[in-house]
Every structure is written in C-alpha cells, then in structure tokens.
Amino acid sequence: MMVDRTLLARRRAFTKLGAQSAVWRLDAVLLVAVASLCVIGTLLVWSSTRTWAPGSTGLVKKHMLNLAIGAALCSAVAMVDHRLMRAYAPLVYVLSLLGLVVVLTPLGSTINGSHSWITLGGGFAFQPSEFAKLGLVLMLAMLLAQPAEGTDRPRMLDVLFALMASGLAMGLVMLQPDLGTTLVMGVITVGALTIAGIRRRYLLLLGLIAVAGAVAVWYFELLEPYQIARLTAFLDPTHDPRGVGYNSTQSMIAIGSGGLFGKGLFDGGQTTGRFVPEQHTDFIFTVAGEEFGFLGSVTVVALLAVVLVRGLQIARQCEDRFGTLVAGSIVCWLAFQTFENIGMTVGIMPITGLPLPFVSYGGTSTFANLIAIGLLQAIRIREQSFH
C-alpha cells in the first residue's frame, strides 16, 4: 500500500512538472498578439453595438463570453500532442461534413442571405462551416504528410484523395451558398499542396481548373443575386452608391474620416449612426479606422502580421510533416481571411462576408480561430521535444 501511494505521488509530480514545462514552451509572443487583438476587438464591438443592441453595453458581454469559451478551447487543444491528432483527423473531418449536411436540412437557418447556420436558441447560433475549416486542415495534413518512397513529395494517390476531400467540403459550403468560406477552403487546399511539395505544373493545372470553374459559375448564373451585386459593387462602387455600392462607399468614408489619430472611442459618427451595415462583424475594421485612426488601424494590421509570422516560424521549425502542414495551412487560412476582410473595407477586394480574425464579433468563428491558435501552440510545445 505504501509503495502504491509513493508511485501515485510520483506520477502526480511528473504530471504537474510536465504541464508546467508545456506552459513554458508556449509561444508567448503569439499569445500576446492574439490577446491584444481580442481586447481591441472587444472595444470595437462595444462601440459598434452599444447604440442599438439591448442593454447599455450592447453585445460586448456576449462577445466576452465567446472569447472565454474560445480561450478554454484553445488551452485544451494546446495541451494535446498534435501528432496524436493525426489519428483523429478523419473523425474530425467527417463530423464537420455532417454539420455541413445538417445545415442543408430544415434544421438550418438563413442569416444575411446564406443558409449557413443552425439556431440553438437563446440568441445563439452555430455555423458548421467555420469548424469545417479545421476539419479540412487536419484531413489535408494527414493525407499529404506521407511522402512517396525515395522523395519528399506526397504520393499522387494521396494528392487525389486530398483534392476529393477538399472538393466535397467546398461543394457542401457552396450549396449554402457561402462564397467567402469556399474561397478560404480553396486557399487552405492550395497552401497545403504547396507546402507538401507537389510539382508546380500540377499547381498551375489546378489554377486553370479553378479559373474554368469560376467562368462556368458566372456563365451558368450559379451565383445568388446578392453575390452578383457584391461583385458588381467591387468593380464600380460609385455606380450605385445608394444601392449595391452602399457598403463599400460608407466603409471607405468611415475609415477615411478617422484621419491619423481617429475621433476617439465611442465618438465615431459613422459608427454611432450605423451608416455601415454589419459593422460589428464583417466591417469591424471600419470602426478601428474611424475611432482609432490610421495609427490604430496600422496597429491592428501589425498585430495580425505578428500572428502570421509566428505561425510561419512554428511551421518552419516543426520537424514532422504533419505539424508543418497543419501550421502552414492555418497561416494560409488566417492570412487570406485577414487580407480579404481588410481589403473589402478599403475597396481593393469584393465583399464576401468574412469576419476579421480575433477582432470581429462572432461565436463559431471566434471558437474556430482560437482552436487554430491552440493547434499552433500544440505544435510549438512538441516541436521543441525533438531537439
């Protein structure tokens, strides 16, 4: 009995030491950058919702709850060995596909023209396509991590399986339809294939197929009217400034009116007057531009750049292909979504409805983004164990 108690005490001590060691291996710079973005996002959500949402604080309390849940998910994922996740990648992928299928049933709900949501009640809704990004990242990494014998490139059969997995997920998302998330998944796929080392001519072929697909979608009028209107507004936002070009026009007015230092938190006229639609989600960057000015906007961009650079460093330093593919694919996802969101607010990209990572209001998107950071931290922690 005494021996058993001694062994149990030692096991507890080793477990505690292991947890403490893992904490010290976390990427502190990445954590600080993400935490700073979340704090800034909370202030912007507060400012953009306090005049119309119930209560004096708008949606900020609900946003903080989402951040707390996301932080817990991030911490839990960071403590899991990312190499073990390889075995569960198919399960995560299949579950994410099931979520996309359920959305297309009567259980799904339409919000802002996209049938992408499952309403949970109590003001909460769940968007399976956000978690489908995570499922696709893990599945592609699993399929492409094993190189062909005698090479450092994946086997062609694995590449075909990867394209099938990506095509199935993207097809289900397009049925909603959600063009923005489909584009993100496309970028994740191209990024994973590039990192895996497939030949350039195959990437070029995929690019030509994508262009042909885009032409076919346009020719056969497969896009929804609101999606066509967004593309039209991007090509010429001044053509109908009170109609299809309204969002783009008001967005640029809000950002430009902030000047160098901004008008101050809660003092933005465009924000207070709700001239920019969906300002707490898709157009959150306009609040930063108006109330924090050019310097505040640059700060947000700089913090997002830090997240991407640290993610790239984690991918580069990881010595197993699965971890490298996961980290690299996450960076591609966050980089494209960041560029698209900020780009559409300043008029250099079409409006697609993608939120700004770690800043925009949202539940499922916040969870998915912070889980992605948890994956990066998990890779960072175990990467050092190889040396």
KEKOLSE-629049 format. One record per residue (C-alpha): x, y, z; residue in one letter. Coordinates in Angstrom, 2 decimals. Example, Ala and Ser with C-alpha at 12.3 -4.5 7.8 and 13.67 -1.06 7.14 Angstrom:
BEGIN
east, north, up, r
12.30, -4.50, 7.80, a
13.67, -1.06, 7.14, s
// end
This chain:
BEGIN
east, north, up, r
0.00, 0.00, 0.00, m
2.84, 2.37, 0.87, m
4.56, 1.57, -2.46, v
1.36, 2.28, -4.40, d
0.95, 5.62, -2.67, r
4.56, 6.52, -3.43, t
4.17, 5.66, -7.10, l
0.93, 7.64, -7.29, l
2.61, 10.66, -5.71, a
5.48, 10.45, -8.20, r
3.09, 10.22, -11.13, r
1.24, 13.30, -9.93, r
4.52, 15.17, -9.54, a
5.67, 14.22, -13.04, f
2.31, 15.22, -14.50, t
2.49, 18.60, -12.76, k
6.06, 19.16, -13.95, l
5.05, 18.18, -17.49, g
2.20, 20.67, -17.51, a
4.45, 23.41, -16.14, q
7.08, 22.59, -18.77, s
4.47, 22.77, -21.52, a
3.37, 26.21, -20.33, v
6.95, 27.49, -20.51, w
7.21, 26.23, -24.11, r
4.21, 28.23, -25.30, l
4.84, 30.96, -27.86, d
4.37, 34.00, -25.62, a
4.62, 36.50, -28.49, v
1.82, 34.73, -30.35, l
-0.35, 34.68, -27.24, l
0.20, 38.37, -26.52, v
-0.61, 39.32, -30.12, a
-3.84, 37.28, -30.15, v
-4.86, 38.57, -26.69, a
-4.24, 42.16, -27.80, s
-6.38, 41.67, -30.89, l
-9.17, 40.20, -28.75, c
-9.04, 43.20, -26.39, v
-9.15, 45.66, -29.29, i
-11.97, 43.67, -30.87, g
-13.95, 43.80, -27.63, t
-13.67, 47.61, -27.53, l
-14.73, 47.87, -31.18, l
-17.69, 45.52, -30.69, v
-18.73, 47.56, -27.66, w
-18.58, 50.80, -29.63, s
-20.39, 49.45, -32.69, s
-23.28, 47.78, -30.84, t
-23.97, 49.91, -27.75, r
-26.43, 52.23, -29.54, t
-28.77, 49.57, -30.91, w
-28.28, 46.23, -29.11, a
-30.26, 45.57, -25.90, p
-28.59, 46.92, -22.76, g
-26.12, 49.74, -22.28, s
-23.13, 47.59, -23.24, t
-24.52, 46.21, -26.50, g
-23.22, 42.78, -27.45, l
-19.92, 43.13, -25.62, v
-20.86, 40.78, -22.75, k
-21.88, 38.04, -25.17, k
-18.67, 38.63, -27.11, h
-16.60, 38.31, -23.94, m
-18.37, 35.04, -23.16, l
-17.47, 33.77, -26.63, n
-13.85, 34.79, -26.06, l
-13.77, 32.98, -22.70, a
-15.11, 29.78, -24.27, i
-12.68, 30.15, -27.15, g
-9.76, 30.64, -24.77, a
-10.74, 27.45, -22.90, a
-10.89, 25.51, -26.19, l
-7.53, 26.98, -27.22, c
-5.93, 25.89, -23.94, s
-7.37, 22.38, -24.14, a
-6.16, 21.87, -27.73, v
-2.71, 23.25, -26.91, a
-2.22, 20.55, -24.28, m
-2.88, 17.71, -26.77, v
0.03, 16.21, -28.70, d
-0.61, 17.33, -32.27, h
0.88, 14.05, -33.57, r
-1.98, 12.17, -31.91, l
-4.45, 14.38, -33.76, m
-3.35, 12.73, -36.99, r
-5.21, 9.58, -35.98, a
-8.40, 11.56, -35.28, y
-8.25, 13.77, -38.39, a
-10.71, 11.60, -40.38, p
-13.21, 11.68, -37.49, l
-12.98, 15.48, -37.17, v
-13.36, 15.81, -40.94, y
-16.40, 13.51, -41.12, v
-18.09, 15.31, -38.20, l
-17.52, 18.64, -39.93, s
-19.11, 17.27, -43.11, l
-22.11, 16.07, -41.12, l
-22.51, 19.59, -39.78, g
-22.47, 20.96, -43.33, l
-25.12, 18.43, -44.35, v
-27.37, 19.24, -41.38, v
-27.31, 22.92, -42.37, v
-28.92, 21.99, -45.69, l
-31.84, 20.30, -43.92, t
-34.82, 22.10, -42.33, p
-32.68, 22.41, -39.18, l
-30.57, 25.04, -40.94, g
-31.31, 28.77, -40.79, s
-30.69, 31.61, -43.22, t
-28.86, 34.69, -41.96, i
-27.78, 37.53, -44.29, n
-28.69, 35.53, -47.38, g
-26.62, 32.47, -46.50, s
-28.20, 29.22, -45.29, h
-25.16, 28.50, -43.10, s
-26.47, 28.42, -39.56, w
-28.06, 26.09, -37.02, i
-30.09, 28.06, -34.47, t
-29.56, 26.86, -30.90, l
-31.99, 29.17, -29.14, g
-31.38, 31.87, -26.57, g
-29.88, 34.12, -29.22, g
-27.12, 31.65, -30.07, f
-26.42, 30.15, -33.49, a
-23.83, 27.66, -34.75, f
-22.05, 27.88, -38.11, q
-20.62, 24.44, -39.07, p
-18.59, 25.82, -41.99, s
-16.21, 27.50, -39.51, e
-15.32, 24.16, -37.94, f
-15.18, 22.62, -41.42, a
-12.06, 24.74, -41.99, k
-10.39, 22.98, -39.06, l
-11.55, 19.57, -40.27, g
-10.16, 20.27, -43.73, l
-6.81, 21.46, -42.35, v
-6.34, 18.26, -40.33, l
-7.54, 15.98, -43.12, m
-5.30, 17.51, -45.77, l
-2.31, 17.38, -43.41, a
-2.95, 13.71, -42.70, m
-3.30, 12.81, -46.40, l
-0.25, 14.78, -47.56, l
2.12, 14.08, -44.66, a
3.39, 10.74, -46.02, q
5.90, 11.29, -48.87, p
6.35, 8.85, -51.72, a
9.24, 6.42, -51.28, e
12.57, 7.99, -52.17, g
11.12, 11.53, -52.49, t
9.96, 14.38, -50.33, d
6.71, 14.79, -52.27, r
3.33, 13.24, -51.44, p
2.08, 10.31, -53.48, r
-0.23, 11.18, -56.36, m
-2.93, 8.96, -54.89, l
-2.78, 10.98, -51.66, d
-2.98, 14.22, -53.66, v
-6.10, 12.95, -55.43, l
-7.66, 11.97, -52.10, f
-6.80, 15.44, -50.76, a
-8.49, 17.11, -53.72, l
-11.55, 14.92, -53.25, m
-11.73, 15.77, -49.55, a
-11.42, 19.47, -50.32, s
-13.90, 19.35, -53.21, g
-16.53, 17.61, -51.08, l
-16.28, 20.18, -48.28, a
-16.24, 23.12, -50.69, m
-19.20, 21.73, -52.61, g
-21.32, 21.47, -49.47, l
-20.40, 25.01, -48.45, v
-21.28, 26.37, -51.90, m
-24.73, 24.81, -51.61, l
-25.48, 27.13, -48.66, q
-24.22, 29.29, -50.54, p
-21.16, 30.74, -48.76, d
-18.67, 32.03, -51.31, l
-16.31, 33.52, -48.71, g
-15.76, 30.29, -46.78, t
-15.42, 28.38, -50.06, t
-12.60, 30.71, -51.07, l
-10.90, 30.20, -47.69, v
-11.07, 26.43, -48.15, m
-9.62, 26.80, -51.62, g
-6.69, 28.79, -50.21, v
-6.17, 26.18, -47.47, i
-6.05, 23.45, -50.13, t
-3.59, 25.27, -52.37, v
-1.45, 26.17, -49.36, g
-1.36, 22.58, -48.11, a
-0.46, 21.23, -51.55, l
2.29, 23.84, -51.96, t
3.78, 23.13, -48.53, i
3.60, 19.38, -49.24, a
5.79, 19.98, -52.28, g
3.69, 18.94, -55.27, i
5.12, 19.96, -58.63, r
4.44, 23.44, -59.96, r
2.82, 22.18, -63.13, r
0.16, 20.48, -61.05, y
-0.48, 23.71, -59.16, l
-0.77, 25.52, -62.48, l
-3.25, 22.91, -63.68, l
-5.30, 23.39, -60.52, l
-5.25, 27.14, -61.12, g
-6.56, 26.70, -64.67, l
-9.30, 24.38, -63.41, i
-10.27, 26.97, -60.78, a
-10.47, 29.71, -63.42, v
-12.56, 27.48, -65.67, a
-14.85, 26.70, -62.74, g
-15.27, 30.40, -61.94, a
-16.15, 31.14, -65.58, v
-18.68, 28.30, -65.58, a
-20.28, 29.55, -62.37, v
-20.67, 33.01, -63.89, w
-21.83, 31.76, -67.31, y
-24.50, 29.44, -65.91, f
-25.58, 32.08, -63.35, e
-24.98, 29.85, -60.34, l
-24.33, 32.78, -58.01, l
-27.08, 34.27, -55.88, e
-28.29, 37.80, -56.79, p
-26.71, 39.34, -53.66, y
-23.35, 37.75, -54.55, q
-23.51, 39.17, -58.08, i
-24.37, 42.56, -56.58, a
-21.28, 42.41, -54.35, r
-19.03, 41.69, -57.33, l
-20.66, 44.49, -59.30, t
-20.11, 46.91, -56.42, a
-16.44, 45.90, -56.24, f
-15.89, 46.61, -59.94, l
-17.55, 50.03, -59.68, d
-18.66, 51.09, -56.17, p
-19.62, 54.58, -57.44, t
-22.11, 53.17, -59.97, h
-24.89, 52.81, -57.37, d
-23.67, 54.36, -54.08, p
-27.14, 54.13, -52.53, r
-27.69, 50.53, -53.66, g
-25.16, 47.76, -54.33, v
-22.23, 50.13, -53.73, g
-23.55, 51.44, -50.41, y
-21.49, 49.18, -48.13, n
-18.21, 49.87, -49.90, s
-18.83, 53.61, -50.11, t
-19.79, 54.03, -46.46, q
-16.93, 51.77, -45.37, s
-14.31, 53.92, -47.07, m
-15.94, 57.11, -45.76, i
-15.74, 55.78, -42.20, a
-12.08, 54.75, -42.48, i
-11.06, 57.97, -44.24, g
-12.82, 60.20, -41.70, s
-10.64, 58.85, -38.88, g
-7.56, 60.70, -40.04, g
-4.28, 59.98, -38.31, l
-5.37, 59.60, -34.69, f
-9.09, 58.86, -35.02, g
-12.13, 60.50, -33.48, k
-11.88, 58.57, -30.24, g
-13.65, 55.50, -28.87, l
-17.48, 55.90, -28.98, f
-17.11, 59.19, -30.90, d
-17.29, 57.92, -34.47, g
-20.20, 59.48, -36.32, g
-20.41, 56.74, -38.94, q
-20.34, 54.09, -36.23, t
-22.83, 55.77, -33.91, t
-25.19, 56.48, -36.79, g
-24.92, 52.89, -38.10, r
-24.15, 54.08, -41.61, f
-22.02, 50.97, -42.25, v
-24.06, 47.72, -42.12, p
-22.76, 44.73, -40.14, e
-20.10, 46.95, -38.58, q
-19.54, 44.68, -35.57, h
-18.81, 41.64, -37.76, t
-17.75, 41.92, -41.40, d
-16.90, 45.64, -41.26, f
-15.30, 45.85, -37.80, i
-12.14, 47.32, -39.34, f
-14.09, 50.47, -40.26, t
-14.66, 51.13, -36.55, v
-10.92, 50.90, -35.94, a
-10.26, 53.28, -38.83, g
-12.81, 55.87, -37.75, e
-12.27, 55.84, -33.98, e
-8.59, 54.87, -33.70, f
-7.42, 56.44, -36.93, g
-4.59, 55.42, -39.21, f
-2.30, 54.59, -36.30, l
-4.92, 52.35, -34.69, g
-5.59, 50.59, -37.97, s
-1.88, 50.01, -38.52, v
-1.65, 48.58, -35.00, t
-4.37, 46.04, -35.80, v
-2.64, 45.08, -39.05, v
0.73, 44.82, -37.28, a
-0.68, 42.51, -34.59, l
-2.26, 40.29, -37.25, l
1.09, 40.24, -39.07, a
2.79, 39.09, -35.85, v
0.31, 36.20, -35.59, v
1.06, 35.13, -39.16, l
4.84, 35.45, -38.80, v
4.87, 33.42, -35.58, r
2.69, 30.81, -37.25, g
5.14, 30.57, -40.14, l
8.02, 30.22, -37.70, q
6.24, 27.37, -35.92, i
5.64, 25.65, -39.27, a
9.27, 26.09, -40.31, r
10.73, 24.79, -37.05, q
8.48, 21.72, -36.77, c
10.36, 18.57, -37.76, e
7.39, 16.37, -38.62, d
5.48, 16.90, -41.87, r
2.03, 16.64, -40.31, f
2.73, 19.50, -37.90, g
4.29, 21.61, -40.63, t
1.27, 21.11, -42.88, l
-1.20, 21.94, -40.11, v
0.64, 25.10, -39.08, a
1.24, 26.25, -42.64, g
-2.38, 25.66, -43.66, s
-3.63, 27.65, -40.65, i
-1.39, 30.56, -41.64, v
-2.77, 30.45, -45.20, c
-6.32, 30.46, -43.82, w
-5.77, 33.40, -41.43, l
-3.69, 35.36, -43.95, a
-6.30, 35.16, -46.71, f
-9.18, 35.93, -44.39, q
-7.31, 38.92, -42.97, t
-6.44, 40.27, -46.41, f
-9.95, 39.72, -47.75, e
-11.68, 41.35, -44.78, n
-9.48, 44.43, -44.63, i
-9.32, 44.57, -48.41, g
-13.10, 44.72, -48.80, m
-13.33, 47.60, -46.31, t
-10.85, 49.72, -48.29, v
-12.23, 48.76, -51.71, g
-9.47, 46.52, -53.08, i
-11.36, 43.23, -52.63, m
-15.01, 42.24, -53.23, p
-17.34, 41.91, -50.24, i
-17.61, 38.25, -49.18, t
-18.84, 38.37, -45.60, g
-15.68, 37.04, -43.95, l
-15.02, 38.29, -40.40, p
-11.67, 39.70, -39.28, l
-9.88, 37.01, -37.21, p
-9.80, 37.65, -33.44, f
-11.41, 41.10, -33.86, v
-14.91, 40.67, -35.31, s
-17.89, 39.72, -33.19, y
-18.88, 36.09, -33.52, g
-19.29, 32.80, -31.73, g
-18.36, 29.92, -34.01, t
-15.76, 31.96, -35.90, s
-14.14, 33.00, -32.61, t
-14.03, 29.38, -31.44, f
-12.52, 28.16, -34.71, a
-9.86, 30.89, -34.79, n
-8.78, 30.28, -31.19, l
-8.75, 26.50, -31.70, i
-6.43, 27.15, -34.64, a
-4.14, 29.10, -32.30, i
-4.32, 26.16, -29.88, g
-3.12, 23.87, -32.68, l
-0.20, 26.21, -33.38, l
0.72, 26.20, -29.70, q
0.44, 22.40, -29.53, a
2.89, 22.13, -32.41, i
5.18, 24.69, -30.79, r
5.25, 22.80, -27.49, i
6.08, 19.40, -29.02, r
8.38, 20.81, -31.69, e
10.98, 21.56, -29.01, q
10.87, 17.98, -27.76, s
12.53, 16.82, -31.00, f
15.81, 18.62, -30.22, h
// end
